[in-house]
Amino acid sequence: MVRPPLTPEDRERGVRLGETLRAARAGRTTVEIAAAAGISVETLRKIEHGRIPTPAFFTVVAIAKAVDLPLDKLVG
């Protein structure tokens, strides 16, 4: 299956997602949040810095839960 290329809007949305998740971390380390979310620290860093602009839904849910961020705060 060939994945269509990401649009500039997709990339910007990924950057905003990362910024929101990073801000919600509120001083906790990437190691703490990654462990709580059940993902690797490198994956968390890539998402937080927009290098994975379209992470899997369940990965986003796990991170949001780990930082106590309601999913409705990520909409828009």
C-alpha positions as CSV (number, residue, x, y, z in Angstrom):
1,M,0.0,0.0,0.0
2,V,1.4,3.4,-1.0
3,R,0.8,6.2,1.4
4,P,-0.1,9.5,-0.1
5,P,2.4,12.3,0.7
6,L,1.6,14.6,3.6
7,T,0.3,18.0,2.9
8,P,1.7,21.1,4.6
9,E,-1.5,21.2,6.6
10,D,-0.9,17.6,7.8
11,R,2.6,18.6,8.9
12,E,1.4,21.8,10.7
13,R,-1.3,19.7,12.5
14,G,1.5,17.3,13.6
15,V,3.5,20.2,15.0
16,R,0.6,21.6,16.9
17,L,-0.2,18.2,18.3
18,G,3.4,17.8,19.5
19,E,3.4,21.3,21.1
20,T,0.1,20.5,22.9
21,L,1.3,17.2,24.2
22,R,4.7,18.6,25.2
23,A,3.0,21.5,27.1
24,A,0.7,19.0,28.9
25,R,3.7,17.1,30.1
26,A,4.2,20.0,32.6
27,G,7.7,19.3,33.8
28,R,7.5,15.5,33.8
29,T,10.2,13.8,31.8
30,T,9.9,12.1,28.5
31,V,11.0,8.9,30.2
32,E,8.1,9.1,32.7
33,I,5.5,9.9,30.1
34,A,6.7,7.3,27.5
35,A,6.7,4.6,30.2
36,A,3.2,5.6,31.3
37,A,2.0,5.6,27.7
38,G,3.7,2.3,26.8
39,I,5.8,3.8,24.0
40,S,9.4,4.4,23.4
41,V,11.0,7.6,24.5
42,E,12.2,8.2,20.9
43,T,8.6,7.8,19.6
44,L,7.4,10.4,22.1
45,R,10.2,12.8,21.2
46,K,9.4,12.5,17.5
47,I,5.7,13.1,18.1
48,E,6.4,16.1,20.4
49,H,8.7,17.7,17.8
50,G,6.4,17.0,14.8
51,R,8.7,14.4,13.1
52,I,5.8,12.0,13.3
53,P,3.0,14.3,12.1
54,T,0.3,11.6,11.9
55,P,0.8,9.2,14.8
56,A,-1.5,6.3,15.4
57,F,-4.8,7.2,17.1
58,F,-4.2,4.8,20.0
59,T,-0.7,6.2,20.5
60,V,-2.1,9.7,20.9
61,V,-4.8,8.4,23.3
62,A,-2.1,6.7,25.4
63,I,0.0,9.8,25.6
64,A,-3.0,12.0,26.4
65,K,-4.0,9.7,29.2
66,A,-0.4,9.7,30.5
67,V,-0.4,13.5,30.7
68,D,-4.0,13.7,32.0
69,L,-5.1,15.6,28.8
70,P,-8.7,15.1,27.7
71,L,-9.0,14.2,24.1
72,D,-11.4,17.0,23.4
73,K,-8.5,19.4,24.1
74,L,-6.7,18.0,21.1
75,V,-9.6,18.7,18.7
76,G,-9.2,21.7,16.6
